[in-house]
Protein backbone atom coordinates (compact mmCIF):
# COMPACT_ATOMS: atom_id res chain seq x y z
CA UNK A 1 0.00 0.00 0.00
CA UNK A 2 1.58 3.23 -1.18
CA UNK A 3 0.32 5.46 1.67
CA UNK A 4 0.82 4.45 5.29
CA UNK A 5 -1.61 6.94 6.85
CA UNK A 6 -3.93 5.30 9.35
CA UNK A 7 -7.53 5.12 8.14
CA UNK A 8 -10.24 6.94 10.05
CA UNK A 9 -12.17 4.45 12.19
CA UNK A 10 -15.91 4.98 12.67
CA UNK A 11 -19.03 3.23 13.94
CA UNK A 12 -21.98 3.43 11.57
CA UNK A 13 -24.62 3.69 14.29
CA UNK A 14 -23.50 1.96 17.48
CA UNK A 15 -22.25 4.00 20.45
CA UNK A 16 -19.02 2.01 20.87
CA UNK A 17 -15.36 2.94 20.65
CA UNK A 18 -14.28 2.21 17.06
CA UNK A 19 -10.75 1.14 17.96
CA UNK A 20 -11.96 -1.33 20.59
CA UNK A 21 -14.58 -2.69 18.18
CA UNK A 22 -11.99 -3.20 15.44
CA UNK A 23 -9.96 -5.30 17.86
CA UNK A 24 -12.77 -7.25 19.57
CA UNK A 25 -14.90 -8.04 16.53
CA UNK A 26 -12.44 -8.09 13.67
CA UNK A 27 -9.11 -9.00 15.28
CA UNK A 28 -7.03 -5.96 14.29
CA UNK A 29 -5.03 -4.06 16.88
CA UNK A 30 -5.22 -0.79 14.92
CA UNK A 31 -6.34 0.78 11.68
CA UNK A 32 -2.98 0.34 9.95
CA UNK A 33 -3.01 -3.43 10.37
CA UNK A 34 -6.60 -3.64 9.12
CA UNK A 35 -5.71 -1.49 6.10
CA UNK A 36 -2.72 -3.70 5.27
CA UNK A 37 -4.92 -6.80 5.45
CA UNK A 38 -7.51 -5.22 3.14
CA UNK A 39 -4.77 -4.24 0.68
CA UNK A 40 -3.21 -7.72 0.71
CA UNK A 41 -6.61 -9.39 0.26
CA UNK A 42 -7.61 -7.20 -2.67
CA UNK A 43 -4.22 -7.73 -4.30
CA UNK A 44 -4.34 -11.52 -3.93
CA UNK A 45 -7.97 -12.17 -4.84
CA UNK A 46 -8.96 -9.25 -7.08
CA UNK A 47 -5.61 -8.22 -8.55
CA UNK A 48 -6.21 -4.68 -7.29
CA UNK A 49 -3.38 -2.48 -6.02
CA UNK A 50 -4.47 -0.38 -3.07
CA UNK A 51 -2.76 3.02 -2.85
CA UNK A 52 -4.58 4.25 0.26
CA UNK A 53 -7.22 3.25 2.78
CA UNK A 54 -9.27 6.30 3.72
CA UNK A 55 -11.60 5.00 6.42
CA UNK A 56 -13.08 1.88 7.94
CA UNK A 57 -16.69 1.92 9.16
CA UNK A 58 -18.14 -0.87 11.31
CA UNK A 59 -21.68 -2.04 11.95
CA UNK A 60 -22.54 -5.28 13.73
CA UNK A 61 -20.36 -8.00 12.25
CA UNK A 62 -19.66 -6.01 9.08
CA UNK A 63 -16.83 -3.64 8.20
CA UNK A 64 -16.42 -1.39 5.17
CA UNK A 65 -13.14 0.05 3.91
CA UNK A 66 -12.92 2.88 1.37
CA UNK A 67 -9.73 2.45 -0.66
CA UNK A 68 -7.98 4.38 -3.38
CA UNK A 69 -6.71 2.37 -6.37
CA UNK A 70 -5.39 3.10 -9.89
CA UNK A 71 -8.90 2.17 -11.11
CA UNK A 72 -10.59 4.70 -8.81
CA UNK A 73 -12.13 4.49 -5.35
CA UNK A 74 -13.45 1.10 -4.30
CA UNK A 75 -15.37 -0.17 -1.29
CA UNK A 76 -14.39 -3.46 0.35
CA UNK A 77 -17.02 -4.91 2.66
CA UNK A 78 -16.43 -7.94 4.83
CA UNK A 79 -18.34 -9.93 7.42
CA UNK A 80 -17.13 -12.07 10.30
CA UNK A 81 -20.50 -13.77 10.88
CA UNK A 82 -20.25 -17.17 9.12
CA UNK A 83 -23.97 -17.87 9.39
CA UNK A 84 -24.55 -14.95 7.02
CA UNK A 85 -22.06 -16.04 4.35
CA UNK A 86 -24.53 -17.95 2.12
CA UNK A 87 -26.93 -15.00 2.20
CA UNK A 88 -24.15 -12.54 1.35
CA UNK A 89 -23.26 -14.64 -1.69
CA UNK A 90 -26.93 -14.69 -2.73
CA UNK A 91 -27.19 -10.91 -2.34
CA UNK A 92 -24.09 -10.43 -4.48
CA UNK A 93 -25.69 -12.54 -7.25
CA UNK A 94 -28.92 -10.57 -6.88
CA UNK A 95 -27.30 -7.13 -7.17
CA UNK A 96 -25.23 -8.31 -10.15
CA UNK A 97 -28.47 -9.43 -11.81
CA UNK A 98 -30.27 -6.17 -11.01
CA UNK A 99 -27.35 -4.23 -12.48
CA UNK A 100 -27.80 -6.24 -15.65
CA UNK A 101 -31.48 -5.22 -15.70
CA UNK A 102 -30.46 -1.55 -15.73
CA UNK A 103 -31.33 -0.76 -12.11
CA UNK A 104 -29.05 1.72 -10.27
CA UNK A 105 -27.41 -0.59 -7.74
CA UNK A 106 -23.87 -1.01 -6.46
CA UNK A 107 -22.86 -4.13 -8.35
CA UNK A 108 -20.08 -6.39 -7.01
CA UNK A 109 -16.69 -6.43 -8.73
CA UNK A 110 -15.80 -10.06 -9.58
CA UNK A 111 -12.64 -11.52 -8.08
CA UNK A 112 -9.90 -13.05 -10.26
CA UNK A 113 -11.69 -16.42 -10.22
CA UNK A 114 -15.10 -14.90 -10.98
CA UNK A 115 -16.52 -15.11 -7.47
CA UNK A 116 -18.66 -12.15 -6.40
CA UNK A 117 -18.20 -12.89 -2.69
CA UNK A 118 -14.91 -14.42 -1.52
CA UNK A 119 -14.80 -16.55 1.63
CA UNK A 120 -11.49 -16.60 3.49
CA UNK A 121 -11.89 -18.85 6.50
CA UNK A 122 -13.99 -16.89 8.99
CA UNK A 123 -14.33 -13.87 6.69
CA UNK A 124 -16.50 -13.19 3.63
CA UNK A 125 -15.54 -10.19 1.48
CA UNK A 126 -17.07 -8.40 -1.47
CA UNK A 127 -15.83 -5.45 -3.52
CA UNK A 128 -17.81 -2.61 -5.09
CA UNK A 129 -17.06 0.65 -6.84
CA UNK A 130 -17.67 3.84 -4.85
CA UNK A 131 -20.63 5.69 -6.38
CA UNK A 132 -20.54 9.47 -6.02
CA UNK A 133 -23.71 11.03 -4.65
CA UNK A 134 -25.49 12.41 -1.61
CA UNK A 135 -28.04 10.66 0.57
CA UNK A 136 -31.64 11.40 -0.41
CA UNK A 137 -32.97 14.67 0.99
CA UNK A 138 -36.65 14.48 1.93
CA UNK A 139 -36.85 18.28 1.80
CA UNK A 140 -36.48 17.99 -2.00
CA UNK A 141 -39.88 17.00 -3.49
CA UNK A 142 -38.27 15.96 -6.78
CA UNK A 143 -35.97 13.51 -5.03
CA UNK A 144 -38.84 12.15 -2.94
CA UNK A 145 -40.98 11.57 -6.02
CA UNK A 146 -38.04 9.99 -7.85
CA UNK A 147 -37.58 7.61 -4.92
CA UNK A 148 -41.21 6.49 -5.22
CA UNK A 149 -40.79 5.95 -8.96
CA UNK A 150 -37.62 3.94 -8.47
CA UNK A 151 -39.11 1.74 -5.75
CA UNK A 152 -41.92 0.75 -8.13
CA UNK A 153 -39.39 -0.09 -10.86
CA UNK A 154 -37.27 -2.04 -8.40
CA UNK A 155 -40.27 -4.04 -7.20
CA UNK A 156 -41.17 -4.88 -10.79
CA UNK A 157 -37.65 -6.12 -11.45
CA UNK A 158 -37.47 -8.14 -8.23
CA UNK A 159 -40.79 -9.82 -9.09
CA UNK A 160 -38.98 -11.39 -12.05
CA UNK A 161 -35.86 -12.41 -10.11
CA UNK A 162 -34.70 -15.86 -11.35
CA UNK A 163 -33.07 -16.92 -8.07
CA UNK A 164 -34.76 -19.19 -5.50
CA UNK A 165 -37.25 -17.35 -3.31
CA UNK A 166 -36.42 -19.64 -0.39
CA UNK A 167 -33.18 -17.73 0.17
CA UNK A 168 -35.19 -14.68 1.24
CA UNK A 169 -38.32 -16.25 2.70
CA UNK A 170 -39.86 -15.31 6.05
CA UNK A 171 -42.92 -16.74 7.84
CA UNK A 172 -45.96 -15.90 5.72
CA UNK A 173 -48.52 -14.83 8.30
CA UNK A 174 -51.49 -12.88 6.93
CA UNK A 175 -50.96 -9.14 7.20
CA UNK A 176 -53.91 -8.69 9.56
CA UNK A 177 -52.47 -11.31 11.92
CA UNK A 178 -49.09 -9.56 11.88
CA UNK A 179 -50.58 -6.21 12.87
CA UNK A 180 -52.83 -7.67 15.58
CA UNK A 181 -49.96 -9.82 16.87
CA UNK A 182 -47.86 -6.68 17.24
CA UNK A 183 -50.68 -4.89 19.04
CA UNK A 184 -51.06 -7.81 21.45
CA UNK A 185 -47.36 -8.13 22.30
CA UNK A 186 -45.57 -4.81 21.74
CA UNK A 187 -48.02 -1.94 22.13
CA UNK A 188 -48.83 -1.89 25.86
CA UNK A 189 -47.30 1.59 26.23
CA UNK A 190 -49.59 3.16 23.61
CA UNK A 191 -52.86 4.87 24.55
CA UNK A 192 -55.83 2.48 24.45
CA UNK A 193 -57.64 4.77 22.01
CA UNK A 194 -54.78 4.50 19.51
CA UNK A 195 -54.59 0.73 19.84
CA UNK A 196 -58.34 0.45 19.40
CA UNK A 197 -58.24 2.69 16.34
CA UNK A 198 -55.63 0.53 14.62
CA UNK A 199 -57.47 -2.65 15.58
CA UNK A 200 -60.68 -1.24 14.10
CA UNK A 201 -58.94 -0.31 10.84
CA UNK A 202 -57.55 -3.84 10.52
CA UNK A 203 -60.96 -5.38 11.19
CA UNK A 204 -62.50 -3.25 8.41
CA UNK A 205 -59.73 -3.96 5.88
CA UNK A 206 -60.34 -6.24 2.88
CA UNK A 207 -59.65 -9.90 3.60
CA UNK A 208 -58.46 -10.58 0.03
CA UNK A 209 -54.95 -12.06 -0.03
CA UNK A 210 -52.06 -9.83 -1.03
CA UNK A 211 -49.38 -11.36 -3.28
CA UNK A 212 -45.87 -11.75 -1.90
CA UNK A 213 -42.56 -11.30 -3.69
CA UNK A 214 -38.89 -10.53 -3.12
CA UNK A 215 -38.31 -6.92 -1.94
CA UNK A 216 -35.40 -4.71 -0.90
CA UNK A 217 -37.09 -4.10 2.51
CA UNK A 218 -34.84 -1.24 3.68
CA UNK A 219 -35.57 1.46 1.10
CA UNK A 220 -34.87 4.80 2.83
CA UNK A 221 -32.50 7.78 2.74
CA UNK A 222 -29.57 5.89 4.28
CA UNK A 223 -29.58 3.55 1.27
CA UNK A 224 -30.44 5.97 -1.57
CA UNK A 225 -27.77 8.07 -3.30
CA UNK A 226 -28.79 11.05 -5.45
CA UNK A 227 -27.14 13.49 -7.82
CA UNK A 228 -29.49 16.40 -8.30
CA UNK A 229 -32.94 14.89 -8.83
CA UNK A 230 -31.55 11.61 -10.18
CA UNK A 231 -31.18 8.53 -8.00
CA UNK A 232 -27.82 7.01 -8.89
CA UNK A 233 -27.75 4.05 -6.49
CA UNK A 234 -29.87 1.95 -4.17
CA UNK A 235 -27.55 0.40 -1.60
CA UNK A 236 -27.58 -2.44 0.95
CA UNK A 237 -29.80 -5.35 0.00
CA UNK A 238 -28.95 -7.25 3.18
CA UNK A 239 -32.54 -6.98 4.47
CA UNK A 240 -34.05 -8.37 1.23
CA UNK A 241 -36.96 -10.69 1.92
CA UNK A 242 -40.37 -11.86 0.77
CA UNK A 243 -43.27 -9.58 1.67
CA UNK A 244 -46.18 -7.61 0.21
CA UNK A 245 -45.41 -4.69 -2.09
CA UNK A 246 -47.68 -2.33 -0.17
CA UNK A 247 -45.94 -3.17 3.10
CA UNK A 248 -42.55 -2.17 1.72
CA UNK A 249 -43.89 0.94 -0.01
CA UNK A 250 -45.83 2.19 3.02
CA UNK A 251 -42.99 1.41 5.43
CA UNK A 252 -40.58 3.24 3.11
CA UNK A 253 -42.89 6.27 3.14
CA UNK A 254 -42.71 6.26 6.95
CA UNK A 255 -38.93 5.77 7.21
CA UNK A 256 -37.85 7.63 4.08
CA UNK A 257 -35.92 10.33 5.96
CA UNK A 258 -34.02 8.02 8.31
CA UNK A 259 -30.25 7.70 8.10
CA UNK A 260 -27.97 6.36 10.84
CA UNK A 261 -28.79 8.22 14.05
CA UNK A 262 -31.77 9.97 15.63
CA UNK A 263 -34.47 8.45 13.46
CA UNK A 264 -37.55 10.58 13.00
CA UNK A 265 -40.72 10.62 10.86
CA UNK A 266 -41.27 12.68 7.74
CA UNK A 267 -44.32 14.94 7.29
CA UNK A 268 -47.52 13.53 5.80
CA UNK A 269 -46.89 15.70 2.71
CA UNK A 270 -43.60 13.89 2.06
CA UNK A 271 -45.33 10.53 2.37
CA UNK A 272 -47.89 11.72 -0.20
CA UNK A 273 -45.14 12.84 -2.61
CA UNK A 274 -43.46 9.46 -2.31
CA UNK A 275 -46.73 7.59 -2.90
CA UNK A 276 -47.51 9.76 -5.94
CA UNK A 277 -44.16 8.85 -7.47
CA UNK A 278 -44.74 5.16 -6.76
CA UNK A 279 -48.23 5.17 -8.23
CA UNK A 280 -47.09 7.04 -11.35
CA UNK A 281 -45.44 3.74 -12.29
CA UNK A 282 -47.74 1.20 -10.65
CA UNK A 283 -51.15 1.99 -9.23
CA UNK A 284 -51.99 0.27 -5.98
CA UNK A 285 -54.75 -2.30 -6.31
CA UNK A 286 -57.97 -1.52 -4.41
CA UNK A 287 -56.93 -3.97 -1.68
CA UNK A 288 -53.44 -2.47 -1.45
CA UNK A 289 -54.88 1.05 -1.35
CA UNK A 290 -57.12 0.03 1.54
CA UNK A 291 -54.10 -1.29 3.44
CA UNK A 292 -51.78 1.69 2.76
CA UNK A 293 -52.95 3.94 5.62
CA UNK A 294 -53.15 0.97 7.98
CA UNK A 295 -49.53 -0.02 7.32
CA UNK A 296 -48.36 3.61 7.57
CA UNK A 297 -50.03 3.96 10.97
CA UNK A 298 -48.80 0.57 12.17
CA UNK A 299 -45.20 1.24 11.13
CA UNK A 300 -45.27 4.72 12.66
CA UNK A 301 -46.54 3.32 15.96
CA UNK A 302 -43.76 0.72 16.08
CA UNK A 303 -41.30 3.59 16.61
CA UNK A 304 -43.20 5.32 19.41
CA UNK A 305 -41.04 4.70 22.51
CA UNK A 306 -42.28 4.24 26.06
CA UNK A 307 -41.88 7.53 27.92
CA UNK A 308 -40.18 10.46 26.24
CA UNK A 309 -40.62 10.75 22.47
CA UNK A 310 -38.07 13.34 21.28
CA UNK A 311 -38.52 12.46 17.59
CA UNK A 312 -42.32 12.94 17.84
CA UNK A 313 -43.32 9.55 16.44
CA UNK A 314 -46.48 9.72 18.53
CA UNK A 315 -47.46 13.06 17.01
CA UNK A 316 -46.83 11.62 13.56
CA UNK A 317 -49.15 8.70 14.34
CA UNK A 318 -51.85 11.08 15.54
CA UNK A 319 -51.52 13.05 12.32
CA UNK A 320 -52.23 9.82 10.45
CA UNK A 321 -55.37 9.25 12.48
CA UNK A 322 -56.47 12.86 12.00
CA UNK A 323 -55.95 12.48 8.27
CA UNK A 324 -58.26 9.46 8.26
N, C-alpha and C positions, 0 to 999 in steps of 0.2 A: 504494500500500500504506500503510495507516494507520500502522502501527508500523514504525520504522526499525531496531529491534534486530537485530543480526546473528544469523542462525540458528546453532545448534550444528552443527558439522560432525563426522561420524563415519564410520568404516569399519565395514561390517557384519562382516567376518571377516578381511580382509587386514591385515597388520602394516605399513601404510604411513601416512605423514603425510597426514591428511585434506585440509589446505589445499593441499599440493602436488598431490594427486590431483585435486582440484577444478579446478586450473589445467591440469595436463597432459592429463587425459582429457576434461574437459568445457569447457575454455576460459574459465573464470571466474577472475578474479584474487582474488576473496574471496567470502565468503558473502553479503554485501549485494548484490553484482551478480547473483549467481545467484538470489537471492530476488526481485529486481526483474524478472528475465527470466521466472521462473515466474509472478509476478503478472500481467505483461503478456500472457503466453501464455494464461493461463486467462481473462483478461478478453476478449481478442480472439476466442478460439475456443470458449469455453464460456459466455461471458457471466457469469462468476463474479468477484465483487469479493473480492480477498484482503486481509484486515485484518492478518494477521501470518504470518510463516513461522517455525515453531518450530525445525525442525532439518532437515538434509539428510544422508542416509545413502547411502554409495556402496558398490557391489559390482560388480567387473568393469567392464563398459561400461554399467551401469545406475546411476541415481541416483533417490532417493525424497525428496520434500519434503512434510512435514506442514504444512498451512496452515490458518489460521483464517479462516472466511468467515461472512457473515450466515446461511448455510444450515447451519452447523455445520463440524466439522473434516473436511477432505478430504485425500486423499493423491494427489499428482501423481507419476507414475513415468515416467521417460524413459530412452531408450537412444540411444547414439551408435554403435551397431554396425549399419550398414545391412543387412548380410546377414541379420540377425535380424528385420527389419521385417515381412516377410510372415508369419512365424511369430507375432509379437506380435499382429498383426491377427487371425490365426486363433484365438489364445488368448482374445482379447477376445470374439470371437463365441461361443466355447465357454463361457466363464464366464457370459455373458449368457444363453445357452440353459440352462445348469444352474440359474441363478437362477430362470428360468421354470419349471423342473421342481420347484422347492421345496427345492433343496439349499442348505445354508448356505455360500455362497461370497461373495467380494467382487466384486460385479458392477460393470462399468464404467459410468461416467456418460456418456451420449452428449453429443457436442459440439453446437454450434448447428446444424450441417448434418447431424446424425445419425450421424456417424462415431464409432466406439467407440475407435479409435486414430488419432491425427492425426499425419501426417508433415509435418515442416517442414524441408525440405532434408535435412541430415544428422542429424536428430533425429526420433524417434518417441515421442509422449507419449500416455499414458492417464491417466484420472482416476477415482478410486474414493472412496467414503465411508470414513472411519475407523470401524472396528468396535471397540467397547469390549470388552475381555476380557483374560485372562491366558493365556500359553502353557501348553499341556497339562503337567500335573504327573504324572509316572509313579509318584509315591508315593501317588497317589490311585487306588485300585482302580476306583472308579466312573467316573472320567474315562478310565482305560485301557480299560475295557469299552465305554464309549460310543464311544471312538475305533474300536474293532473293529467295532461296529455300523455306524457311519457309513461306514467304508471299504467295507463290503459294499453299503450303499445306493448309494454313489458309483459303485462298479464296475457295479452294475446299471444305473444311469442312463447311464453312459458307453458301455455296450454298445449302447444305443439311439441314440447320437449321430448326427444326420443329416448331419454334415459329412464331407468326404472323408477316408478313413483315410490316404491317401498323405501328407497334411500331417504326420503324426506317425509315419510308418513308420520302422523300423530293420531292419537285416539279420536275417532270420528263421532263424538257425541253430537246430537242435534244442537243447533245454535241456542234454542230456547233453554235446553237443559244446562248448557254452559253458563248462560247468564244467571239463571235461577240458582245454580250450584254456587256461583260466586256470591250472590246475595246471601245465601244460607251460611256460608263459611267465612267470608272475608269482609262483610259490610256492617258489622255490629256497631262501629263507631259513627255511622252515618245517621242522620235524622230519619225517624220512622216514616215521615211523610215522603222523603226522597226515595227510600227503599220501596214504599208502596207504589209510588208513581212509576218506577221502573218495572216493578212486577206487573202492574196493570197494563203497561205498554206491551210487555212480552205476551201477556195473555191474549191481547187483542191482535197480535201480529199474525200474518198468514202462516198456516201450517205447512204450506207447500215446501218440498225439499229444495234446498239450494245446492247447486253443483259445487264440487270441490276440485281444486287443481293445485299444481305447484305455484308458489308465490314467493316473492322476495322476503316479505314479512318484517322488514325493518326500514321501510322507505320513509326517510325524514331528512332534515337538513344536514345532519352529521354525515350522511352517506350520499349526498347529492352535490356535485361540483358544477358550477356555472361560470360561463364567460359571457358577460352581458345578459341577454335574455335567453341564451342558449344553454341547455344542459349538456355538458360535455362528458359526464361520467356518473354512473350509479355504482357505488362501492359496496363492498362487504355483504356477500351473499351467505354469510355463515348462519343466519337465522332462517334460511329458506325452508319452507315446509308446505304441506298440503293444508288448504283452508278454503273458505269461501271468498270470492272476489270482493264482495261488499264489505266483509270484515276487514280485509287489508286496506281497502280504499278509505273506509270510515276511520279506522285507527290511524292511518297516515294523516288524514285531515286533522285529527286531534293532536298528534305528536309532530306535526310538520316542522315546527320551529325548534325542536329540541336538538341539542348538540351533545356536549360531554358533561357539563356541570349545570346545576341549578335549572333543572327542567321546569318549563312552564307552558301553559296553554296558549294557543293563538286565538285572536278574536273570531267571533262567528263569521264576520265578513271574509276573513281569510279562508276559513273552511268552505264558504260558498264559492269563492274564486277557484279553489282547488277542485271542488266537485264540478264546477262548470267546465274546467279544462278536461277533466276525466270524461264527462258525458259528451263533450264535443267529438270524442272518438267512439265511445261505446255508451249508449244509453243504458241506465240501470233498468232491469226488468221491473214490472210492477211489484213483485215480491221483494226484490232487492231494495227498491225505493222505499217500501214500507219498513224495511229493517234499518235503513241508513241512520235515521235519528236515534233509534234504539241503541245501535252499536256506538254511535258518537257519545251518547249519554253514559252508557256502560263503561266505555273506555276512559272517559273523563273521570268518572267516579272512582275508578281503580287507582287513580293517583291522588285522591283526597286523603291526606294523612290524618291519623288521630291527633287531636290537639291543634297546635299552631299550623297554619296553612299559608306560609309566606308567598308561595307562587300563585295563590288564589285559584286553585283547582276547584274548590267548592263553589266559588262565585261563577266560574265558567260553567259548571254543571247546572246551576240555577238559571243561567242565561239560556241554556238549552231547553230547560223546562218552560221558561217564560216564552221562548220562541214557539214551542208547541201549543 
